[in-house]
């Protein structure tokens, strides 16, 4: 198997993996029944692109759910739908992640900026209200006056036939449409910008905590907040090919740190004395090139019955 032959994967997520490089060079394929770190990388990429593996997650085993997610991805990208990771499919995934095309942009900050909003934050785009086109009033069509027939003349003395007074003819009602002034300016509604978050199918961990929300961040520092219960677990995974040290602080005063190896999950557990509680997480890493994926589990999740 050759790496560096001028036909290599380029994204930091896949580059350097001998199995995936072999798939790209048409030397091998990944299919149902295979397992290992290469399978886990493909599962993580599919989940990140909204092709979930809800029951097993990124467990490194190429099972039926993973095959279905691969088929869905191939169909959505116009590829050959065979459920196998070959040269065409891994090349397409690599292009989507090359040069950070899918990475969220998080600027390093000296002090974390925390919103006062008490609900979980999700990405929002500015909403523009539509401008109505000016419409003039609708005019009813003109109706000609109605002539009343007169009796013909006869030889007998003229008899004057009483004529009823002419009644005004009612036309169709005039429709009115509210016109919007031309100088009206669109209203801009802005909301705080937060790291992108991905909603996944609900799951429950070994302590009965439900899946709350998930997302990714890159760079050396970031922060986010969420309304959750008094017992939470933050599951963190290093999506980069290099190891990275990480420290997570909360507004409860807890601070925990660990070393994140590539393709390795690390769990951080925190607790509060009230519920629900507005959690604020401050994350720091030792690398500007870090790419971290996280999932939050909580014993209390907004909008879900116990």
BALOBA-1460 file (C-alpha; in Angstrom, 3 decimals):
// residues 306
<rec num="1" residu="x" x="0.000" y="0.000" z="0.000"/>
<rec num="2" residu="x" x="1.543" y="3.307" z="-1.086"/>
<rec num="3" residu="x" x="1.118" y="6.722" z="0.545"/>
<rec num="4" residu="x" x="2.575" y="9.833" z="-1.087"/>
<rec num="5" residu="x" x="2.193" y="8.606" z="-4.661"/>
<rec num="6" residu="x" x="0.528" y="11.828" z="-5.788"/>
<rec num="7" residu="x" x="-2.969" y="10.300" z="-5.466"/>
<rec num="8" residu="x" x="-3.602" y="10.853" z="-1.761"/>
<rec num="9" residu="x" x="-6.487" y="12.087" z="0.378"/>
<rec num="10" residu="x" x="-6.151" y="15.771" z="1.281"/>
<rec num="11" residu="x" x="-8.496" y="16.517" z="4.217"/>
<rec num="12" residu="x" x="-7.102" y="16.388" z="7.773"/>
<rec num="13" residu="x" x="-9.935" y="13.999" z="8.697"/>
<rec num="14" residu="x" x="-8.813" y="11.228" z="6.282"/>
<rec num="15" residu="x" x="-5.252" y="12.034" z="5.098"/>
<rec num="16" residu="x" x="-2.589" y="9.576" z="6.247"/>
<rec num="17" residu="x" x="-5.002" y="6.739" z="7.095"/>
<rec num="18" residu="x" x="-3.521" y="3.743" z="5.268"/>
<rec num="19" residu="x" x="-6.857" y="1.912" z="4.947"/>
<rec num="20" residu="x" x="-8.704" y="4.934" z="3.530"/>
<rec num="21" residu="x" x="-5.737" y="5.787" z="1.264"/>
<rec num="22" residu="x" x="-5.947" y="2.200" z="-0.013"/>
<rec num="23" residu="x" x="-9.654" y="2.672" z="-0.745"/>
<rec num="24" residu="x" x="-8.832" y="5.887" z="-2.620"/>
<rec num="25" residu="x" x="-6.135" y="4.091" z="-4.664"/>
<rec num="26" residu="x" x="-8.631" y="1.278" z="-5.544"/>
<rec num="27" residu="x" x="-6.551" y="-1.297" z="-3.663"/>
<rec num="28" residu="x" x="-9.217" y="-2.237" z="-1.110"/>
<rec num="29" residu="x" x="-12.795" y="-1.331" z="-0.125"/>
<rec num="30" residu="x" x="-14.626" y="-0.955" z="3.194"/>
<rec num="31" residu="x" x="-17.905" y="-2.843" z="3.368"/>
<rec num="32" residu="x" x="-20.345" y="-4.500" z="5.741"/>
<rec num="33" residu="x" x="-18.511" y="-6.700" z="8.269"/>
<rec num="34" residu="x" x="-15.313" y="-4.565" z="8.394"/>
<rec num="35" residu="x" x="-14.220" y="-2.717" z="11.544"/>
<rec num="36" residu="x" x="-11.494" y="-0.420" z="12.832"/>
<rec num="37" residu="x" x="-10.528" y="3.234" z="13.091"/>
<rec num="38" residu="x" x="-11.038" y="3.819" z="9.335"/>
<rec num="39" residu="x" x="-14.688" y="2.727" z="9.676"/>
<rec num="40" residu="x" x="-15.095" y="5.033" z="12.696"/>
<rec num="41" residu="x" x="-13.746" y="8.016" z="10.703"/>
<rec num="42" residu="x" x="-16.257" y="7.376" z="7.923"/>
<rec num="43" residu="x" x="-19.109" y="7.028" z="10.490"/>
<rec num="44" residu="x" x="-18.112" y="10.322" z="12.163"/>
<rec num="45" residu="x" x="-18.013" y="12.074" z="8.773"/>
<rec num="46" residu="x" x="-21.465" y="10.739" z="7.789"/>
<rec num="47" residu="x" x="-22.969" y="11.797" z="11.143"/>
<rec num="48" residu="x" x="-21.416" y="15.254" z="10.739"/>
<rec num="49" residu="x" x="-23.013" y="15.532" z="7.258"/>
<rec num="50" residu="x" x="-26.486" y="14.653" z="8.668"/>
<rec num="51" residu="x" x="-26.484" y="10.982" z="7.637"/>
<rec num="52" residu="x" x="-26.936" y="9.506" z="11.159"/>
<rec num="53" residu="x" x="-26.142" y="6.077" z="12.530"/>
<rec num="54" residu="x" x="-28.640" y="6.473" z="15.420"/>
<rec num="55" residu="x" x="-28.474" y="3.121" z="17.213"/>
<rec num="56" residu="x" x="-24.743" y="2.319" z="17.232"/>
<rec num="57" residu="x" x="-23.099" y="5.692" z="16.530"/>
<rec num="58" residu="x" x="-19.412" y="5.894" z="15.535"/>
<rec num="59" residu="x" x="-18.476" y="2.498" z="17.016"/>
<rec num="60" residu="x" x="-15.972" y="1.499" z="14.314"/>
<rec num="61" residu="x" x="-18.073" y="-1.476" z="13.098"/>
<rec num="62" residu="x" x="-19.445" y="-1.468" z="9.513"/>
<rec num="63" residu="x" x="-22.953" y="-2.836" z="10.154"/>
<rec num="64" residu="x" x="-26.375" y="-2.538" z="8.557"/>
<rec num="65" residu="x" x="-26.973" y="1.012" z="9.841"/>
<rec num="66" residu="x" x="-23.618" y="2.189" z="8.507"/>
<rec num="67" residu="x" x="-24.315" y="0.586" z="5.112"/>
<rec num="68" residu="x" x="-27.701" y="2.374" z="4.975"/>
<rec num="69" residu="x" x="-26.036" y="5.737" z="5.842"/>
<rec num="70" residu="x" x="-23.415" y="5.165" z="3.095"/>
<rec num="71" residu="x" x="-26.168" y="4.372" z="0.545"/>
<rec num="72" residu="x" x="-28.084" y="7.523" z="1.542"/>
<rec num="73" residu="x" x="-24.939" y="9.622" z="1.130"/>
<rec num="74" residu="x" x="-24.127" y="8.072" z="-2.272"/>
<rec num="75" residu="x" x="-27.666" y="8.671" z="-3.544"/>
<rec num="76" residu="x" x="-27.679" y="12.313" z="-2.349"/>
<rec num="77" residu="x" x="-24.331" y="13.013" z="-4.091"/>
<rec num="78" residu="x" x="-25.171" y="11.259" z="-7.369"/>
<rec num="79" residu="x" x="-22.667" y="8.436" z="-6.800"/>
<rec num="80" residu="x" x="-22.998" y="4.727" z="-7.493"/>
<rec num="81" residu="x" x="-25.308" y="3.403" z="-4.746"/>
<rec num="82" residu="x" x="-23.675" y="0.165" z="-3.503"/>
<rec num="83" residu="x" x="-23.178" y="0.796" z="0.263"/>
<rec num="84" residu="x" x="-19.386" y="0.296" z="-0.098"/>
<rec num="85" residu="x" x="-16.589" y="2.779" z="0.675"/>
<rec num="86" residu="x" x="-14.515" y="2.687" z="-2.509"/>
<rec num="87" residu="x" x="-12.406" y="5.224" z="-4.390"/>
<rec num="88" residu="x" x="-15.358" y="7.316" z="-5.621"/>
<rec num="89" residu="x" x="-17.144" y="7.533" z="-2.237"/>
<rec num="90" residu="x" x="-14.064" y="8.284" z="-0.060"/>
<rec num="91" residu="x" x="-12.917" y="10.798" z="-2.697"/>
<rec num="92" residu="x" x="-16.278" y="12.595" z="-2.467"/>
<rec num="93" residu="x" x="-16.163" y="12.656" z="1.375"/>
<rec num="94" residu="x" x="-12.555" y="13.902" z="1.271"/>
<rec num="95" residu="x" x="-13.460" y="16.795" z="-1.048"/>
<rec num="96" residu="x" x="-16.251" y="17.926" z="1.342"/>
<rec num="97" residu="x" x="-13.821" y="18.161" z="4.271"/>
<rec num="98" residu="x" x="-10.731" y="19.401" z="2.373"/>
<rec num="99" residu="x" x="-9.466" y="22.899" z="3.271"/>
<rec num="100" residu="x" x="-11.997" y="23.078" z="6.136"/>
<rec num="101" residu="x" x="-15.002" y="23.480" z="3.817"/>
<rec num="102" residu="x" x="-17.322" y="22.115" z="6.534"/>
<rec num="103" residu="x" x="-15.472" y="23.491" z="9.559"/>
<rec num="104" residu="x" x="-17.376" y="26.018" z="11.688"/>
<rec num="105" residu="x" x="-15.564" y="29.301" z="12.055"/>
<rec num="106" residu="x" x="-14.864" y="30.182" z="15.693"/>
<rec num="107" residu="x" x="-12.598" y="33.142" z="16.393"/>
<rec num="108" residu="x" x="-10.300" y="32.981" z="19.435"/>
<rec num="109" residu="x" x="-11.449" y="35.315" z="22.181"/>
<rec num="110" residu="x" x="-9.707" y="36.663" z="25.237"/>
<rec num="111" residu="x" x="-12.772" y="36.270" z="27.428"/>
<rec num="112" residu="x" x="-15.770" y="34.052" z="26.549"/>
<rec num="113" residu="x" x="-18.794" y="36.042" z="25.464"/>
<rec num="114" residu="x" x="-21.864" y="34.452" z="27.032"/>
<rec num="115" residu="x" x="-25.407" y="35.253" z="25.986"/>
<rec num="116" residu="x" x="-28.108" y="35.805" z="28.610"/>
<rec num="117" residu="x" x="-30.621" y="33.697" z="26.696"/>
<rec num="118" residu="x" x="-32.008" y="30.928" z="28.921"/>
<rec num="119" residu="x" x="-32.707" y="28.389" z="26.192"/>
<rec num="120" residu="x" x="-30.308" y="26.141" z="24.181"/>
<rec num="121" residu="x" x="-28.692" y="28.099" z="21.364"/>
<rec num="122" residu="x" x="-28.913" y="26.934" z="17.793"/>
<rec num="123" residu="x" x="-27.649" y="28.499" z="14.623"/>
<rec num="124" residu="x" x="-29.851" y="31.158" z="13.249"/>
<rec num="125" residu="x" x="-29.588" y="33.293" z="10.111"/>
<rec num="126" residu="x" x="-30.772" y="36.929" z="9.987"/>
<rec num="127" residu="x" x="-34.386" y="37.041" z="8.883"/>
<rec num="128" residu="x" x="-35.534" y="39.679" z="6.479"/>
<rec num="129" residu="x" x="-39.176" y="40.681" z="6.346"/>
<rec num="130" residu="x" x="-40.498" y="40.819" z="2.788"/>
<rec num="131" residu="x" x="-41.295" y="44.211" z="1.259"/>
<rec num="132" residu="x" x="-44.774" y="44.393" z="-0.195"/>
<rec num="133" residu="x" x="-45.150" y="45.931" z="-3.625"/>
<rec num="134" residu="x" x="-47.294" y="49.098" z="-3.701"/>
<rec num="135" residu="x" x="-50.753" y="48.324" z="-5.011"/>
<rec num="136" residu="x" x="-53.224" y="50.976" z="-5.976"/>
<rec num="137" residu="x" x="-56.948" y="50.832" z="-5.188"/>
<rec num="138" residu="x" x="-59.075" y="48.642" z="-7.475"/>
<rec num="139" residu="x" x="-61.683" y="50.617" z="-9.418"/>
<rec num="140" residu="x" x="-65.078" y="49.167" z="-10.311"/>
<rec num="141" residu="x" x="-65.997" y="49.126" z="-14.022"/>
<rec num="142" residu="x" x="-68.329" y="51.895" z="-15.168"/>
<rec num="143" residu="x" x="-71.973" y="50.781" z="-15.605"/>
<rec num="144" residu="x" x="-74.141" y="52.590" z="-18.204"/>
<rec num="145" residu="x" x="-77.410" y="54.053" z="-16.919"/>
<rec num="146" residu="x" x="-80.483" y="51.845" z="-17.265"/>
<rec num="147" residu="x" x="-83.292" y="53.261" z="-19.451"/>
<rec num="148" residu="x" x="-86.851" y="52.629" z="-18.329"/>
<rec num="149" residu="x" x="-89.154" y="51.559" z="-21.246"/>
<rec num="150" residu="x" x="-91.937" y="53.948" z="-22.155"/>
<rec num="151" residu="x" x="-95.485" y="53.016" z="-23.337"/>
<rec num="152" residu="x" x="-96.100" y="53.442" z="-27.112"/>
<rec num="153" residu="x" x="-98.445" y="56.211" z="-28.322"/>
<rec num="154" residu="x" x="-102.062" y="55.274" z="-29.242"/>
<rec num="155" residu="x" x="-105.000" y="57.189" z="-30.690"/>
<rec num="156" residu="x" x="-106.777" y="57.456" z="-27.395"/>
<rec num="157" residu="x" x="-106.148" y="60.425" z="-25.188"/>
<rec num="158" residu="x" x="-102.706" y="60.352" z="-23.948"/>
<rec num="159" residu="x" x="-102.471" y="58.804" z="-20.595"/>
<rec num="160" residu="x" x="-99.557" y="59.818" z="-18.560"/>
<rec num="161" residu="x" x="-98.004" y="56.749" z="-17.068"/>
<rec num="162" residu="x" x="-96.403" y="57.451" z="-13.744"/>
<rec num="163" residu="x" x="-92.712" y="56.710" z="-13.830"/>
<rec num="164" residu="x" x="-90.866" y="55.465" z="-10.795"/>
<rec num="165" residu="x" x="-87.987" y="57.583" z="-9.688"/>
<rec num="166" residu="x" x="-84.650" y="56.497" z="-11.057"/>
<rec num="167" residu="x" x="-82.790" y="54.571" z="-8.451"/>
<rec num="168" residu="x" x="-79.049" y="54.658" z="-8.406"/>
<rec num="169" residu="x" x="-77.532" y="51.458" z="-9.725"/>
<rec num="170" residu="x" x="-75.205" y="49.893" z="-7.237"/>
<rec num="171" residu="x" x="-71.883" y="48.819" z="-8.730"/>
<rec num="172" residu="x" x="-69.652" y="46.065" z="-7.444"/>
<rec num="173" residu="x" x="-67.900" y="46.832" z="-4.177"/>
<rec num="174" residu="x" x="-64.530" y="48.526" z="-4.456"/>
<rec num="175" residu="x" x="-61.766" y="46.335" z="-3.100"/>
<rec num="176" residu="x" x="-59.044" y="48.006" z="-1.152"/>
<rec num="177" residu="x" x="-55.562" y="46.710" z="-0.626"/>
<rec num="178" residu="x" x="-53.291" y="48.204" z="1.964"/>
<rec num="179" residu="x" x="-50.331" y="49.810" z="0.222"/>
<rec num="180" residu="x" x="-46.920" y="49.824" z="1.806"/>
<rec num="181" residu="x" x="-44.987" y="53.117" z="1.521"/>
<rec num="182" residu="x" x="-42.052" y="52.917" z="-0.868"/>
<rec num="183" residu="x" x="-39.635" y="54.276" z="1.710"/>
<rec num="184" residu="x" x="-40.383" y="51.484" z="4.215"/>
<rec num="185" residu="x" x="-37.159" y="49.758" z="5.246"/>
<rec num="186" residu="x" x="-36.946" y="45.991" z="5.869"/>
<rec num="187" residu="x" x="-36.702" y="44.946" z="9.473"/>
<rec num="188" residu="x" x="-33.535" y="43.066" z="10.386"/>
<rec num="189" residu="x" x="-33.848" y="40.517" z="13.173"/>
<rec num="190" residu="x" x="-30.522" y="39.290" z="14.543"/>
<rec num="191" residu="x" x="-29.783" y="36.638" z="17.126"/>
<rec num="192" residu="x" x="-26.565" y="35.667" z="18.872"/>
<rec num="193" residu="x" x="-24.157" y="33.640" z="16.730"/>
<rec num="194" residu="x" x="-23.240" y="30.309" z="18.348"/>
<rec num="195" residu="x" x="-21.300" y="27.235" z="17.237"/>
<rec num="196" residu="x" x="-23.299" y="25.095" z="14.819"/>
<rec num="197" residu="x" x="-25.206" y="22.350" z="16.547"/>
<rec num="198" residu="x" x="-26.571" y="19.165" z="15.088"/>
<rec num="199" residu="x" x="-29.730" y="17.526" z="16.387"/>
<rec num="200" residu="x" x="-29.377" y="13.725" z="16.445"/>
<rec num="201" residu="x" x="-31.968" y="11.042" z="17.285"/>
<rec num="202" residu="x" x="-32.559" y="10.886" z="21.072"/>
<rec num="203" residu="x" x="-30.454" y="8.348" z="22.998"/>
<rec num="204" residu="x" x="-29.963" y="7.546" z="26.666"/>
<rec num="205" residu="x" x="-26.619" y="6.839" z="28.386"/>
<rec num="206" residu="x" x="-25.893" y="4.294" z="31.134"/>
<rec num="207" residu="x" x="-27.079" y="6.705" z="33.856"/>
<rec num="208" residu="x" x="-30.392" y="7.446" z="32.169"/>
<rec num="209" residu="x" x="-29.328" y="10.851" z="30.843"/>
<rec num="210" residu="x" x="-30.982" y="11.775" z="27.564"/>
<rec num="211" residu="x" x="-29.237" y="13.164" z="24.504"/>
<rec num="212" residu="x" x="-29.553" y="16.975" z="24.664"/>
<rec num="213" residu="x" x="-27.635" y="18.510" z="21.745"/>
<rec num="214" residu="x" x="-24.353" y="18.268" z="19.820"/>
<rec num="215" residu="x" x="-21.949" y="20.338" z="17.771"/>
<rec num="216" residu="x" x="-18.347" y="20.964" z="16.719"/>
<rec num="217" residu="x" x="-15.758" y="23.694" z="17.176"/>
<rec num="218" residu="x" x="-12.303" y="24.484" z="15.857"/>
<rec num="219" residu="x" x="-9.469" y="26.698" z="17.047"/>
<rec num="220" residu="x" x="-7.917" y="27.202" z="20.470"/>
<rec num="221" residu="x" x="-10.936" y="28.471" z="22.423"/>
<rec num="222" residu="x" x="-14.731" y="28.502" z="22.291"/>
<rec num="223" residu="x" x="-17.827" y="28.641" z="24.504"/>
<rec num="224" residu="x" x="-21.519" y="27.777" z="24.441"/>
<rec num="225" residu="x" x="-24.460" y="27.545" z="26.857"/>
<rec num="226" residu="x" x="-27.431" y="25.214" z="27.256"/>
<rec num="227" residu="x" x="-30.416" y="24.844" z="29.579"/>
<rec num="228" residu="x" x="-30.092" y="21.357" z="31.039"/>
<rec num="229" residu="x" x="-30.497" y="19.312" z="34.218"/>
<rec num="230" residu="x" x="-28.348" y="19.147" z="37.327"/>
<rec num="231" residu="x" x="-26.455" y="16.091" z="36.050"/>
<rec num="232" residu="x" x="-24.811" y="16.412" z="32.618"/>
<rec num="233" residu="x" x="-22.185" y="14.546" z="30.609"/>
<rec num="234" residu="x" x="-20.124" y="16.171" z="27.837"/>
<rec num="235" residu="x" x="-18.795" y="13.568" z="25.364"/>
<rec num="236" residu="x" x="-15.813" y="14.966" z="23.415"/>
<rec num="237" residu="x" x="-14.058" y="13.471" z="20.346"/>
<rec num="238" residu="x" x="-10.899" y="14.665" z="18.546"/>
<rec num="239" residu="x" x="-11.571" y="14.703" z="14.773"/>
<rec num="240" residu="x" x="-8.032" y="15.819" z="13.927"/>
<rec num="241" residu="x" x="-5.109" y="13.488" z="13.130"/>
<rec num="242" residu="x" x="-3.006" y="14.991" z="15.928"/>
<rec num="243" residu="x" x="-3.504" y="14.674" z="19.661"/>
<rec num="244" residu="x" x="-4.599" y="17.762" z="21.564"/>
<rec num="245" residu="x" x="-4.919" y="18.792" z="25.209"/>
<rec num="246" residu="x" x="-8.275" y="20.256" z="26.292"/>
<rec num="247" residu="x" x="-9.625" y="22.077" z="29.371"/>
<rec num="248" residu="x" x="-13.343" y="22.594" z="30.024"/>
<rec num="249" residu="x" x="-14.622" y="25.047" z="32.674"/>
<rec num="250" residu="x" x="-18.228" y="25.656" z="33.736"/>
<rec num="251" residu="x" x="-20.043" y="28.467" z="35.491"/>
<rec num="252" residu="x" x="-20.428" y="26.165" z="38.518"/>
<rec num="253" residu="x" x="-16.686" y="26.537" z="39.189"/>
<rec num="254" residu="x" x="-15.701" y="23.067" z="37.946"/>
<rec num="255" residu="x" x="-12.680" y="22.697" z="35.647"/>
<rec num="256" residu="x" x="-11.514" y="19.466" z="34.014"/>
<rec num="257" residu="x" x="-8.783" y="18.691" z="31.503"/>
<rec num="258" residu="x" x="-7.566" y="15.739" z="29.453"/>
<rec num="259" residu="x" x="-5.463" y="14.683" z="26.456"/>
<rec num="260" residu="x" x="-7.544" y="13.930" z="23.319"/>
<rec num="261" residu="x" x="-6.027" y="11.263" z="21.091"/>
<rec num="262" residu="x" x="-7.225" y="11.029" z="17.467"/>
<rec num="263" residu="x" x="-10.503" y="9.106" z="17.110"/>
<rec num="264" residu="x" x="-10.856" y="8.730" z="20.889"/>
<rec num="265" residu="x" x="-13.895" y="9.681" z="23.005"/>
<rec num="266" residu="x" x="-13.471" y="11.384" z="26.392"/>
<rec num="267" residu="x" x="-16.341" y="11.990" z="28.854"/>
<rec num="268" residu="x" x="-16.579" y="14.952" z="31.239"/>
<rec num="269" residu="x" x="-19.283" y="14.893" z="33.929"/>
<rec num="270" residu="x" x="-20.578" y="17.970" z="35.779"/>
<rec num="271" residu="x" x="-23.312" y="18.601" z="38.350"/>
<rec num="272" residu="x" x="-25.346" y="21.528" z="39.695"/>
<rec num="273" residu="x" x="-27.668" y="21.968" z="42.685"/>
<rec num="274" residu="x" x="-30.772" y="23.209" z="40.810"/>
<rec num="275" residu="x" x="-32.760" y="22.033" z="37.824"/>
<rec num="276" residu="x" x="-33.184" y="23.230" z="35.180"/>
<rec num="277" residu="x" x="-29.850" y="25.059" z="35.137"/>
<rec num="278" residu="x" x="-28.288" y="27.387" z="32.548"/>
<rec num="279" residu="x" x="-24.930" y="25.725" z="31.892"/>
<rec num="280" residu="x" x="-22.052" y="27.714" z="30.386"/>
<rec num="281" residu="x" x="-19.084" y="25.771" z="29.031"/>
<rec num="282" residu="x" x="-15.717" y="27.401" z="28.262"/>
<rec num="283" residu="x" x="-13.347" y="25.268" z="26.140"/>
<rec num="284" residu="x" x="-9.612" y="25.781" z="25.615"/>
<rec num="285" residu="x" x="-7.205" y="23.664" z="23.513"/>
<rec num="286" residu="x" x="-3.484" y="23.923" z="22.809"/>
<rec num="287" residu="x" x="-3.823" y="24.140" z="19.004"/>
<rec num="288" residu="x" x="-5.298" y="26.617" z="16.519"/>
<rec num="289" residu="x" x="-5.868" y="23.661" z="14.160"/>
<rec num="290" residu="x" x="-7.951" y="21.582" z="16.580"/>
<rec num="291" residu="x" x="-11.278" y="20.155" z="15.359"/>
<rec num="292" residu="x" x="-13.501" y="18.895" z="18.191"/>
<rec num="293" residu="x" x="-16.907" y="17.172" z="18.107"/>
<rec num="294" residu="x" x="-19.082" y="17.145" z="21.267"/>
<rec num="295" residu="x" x="-22.386" y="15.687" z="22.501"/>
<rec num="296" residu="x" x="-24.263" y="16.812" z="25.615"/>
<rec num="297" residu="x" x="-26.358" y="14.372" z="27.697"/>
<rec num="298" residu="x" x="-28.619" y="15.529" z="30.546"/>
<rec num="299" residu="x" x="-31.075" y="14.032" z="33.028"/>
<rec num="300" residu="x" x="-33.442" y="16.903" z="32.059"/>
<rec num="301" residu="x" x="-34.029" y="18.024" z="28.466"/>
<rec num="302" residu="x" x="-36.315" y="20.963" z="27.535"/>
<rec num="303" residu="x" x="-39.587" y="19.958" z="25.905"/>
<rec num="304" residu="x" x="-39.279" y="16.222" z="26.691"/>
<rec num="305" residu="x" x="-41.349" y="14.429" z="29.278"/>
<rec num="306" residu="x" x="-39.573" y="12.284" z="31.844"/>
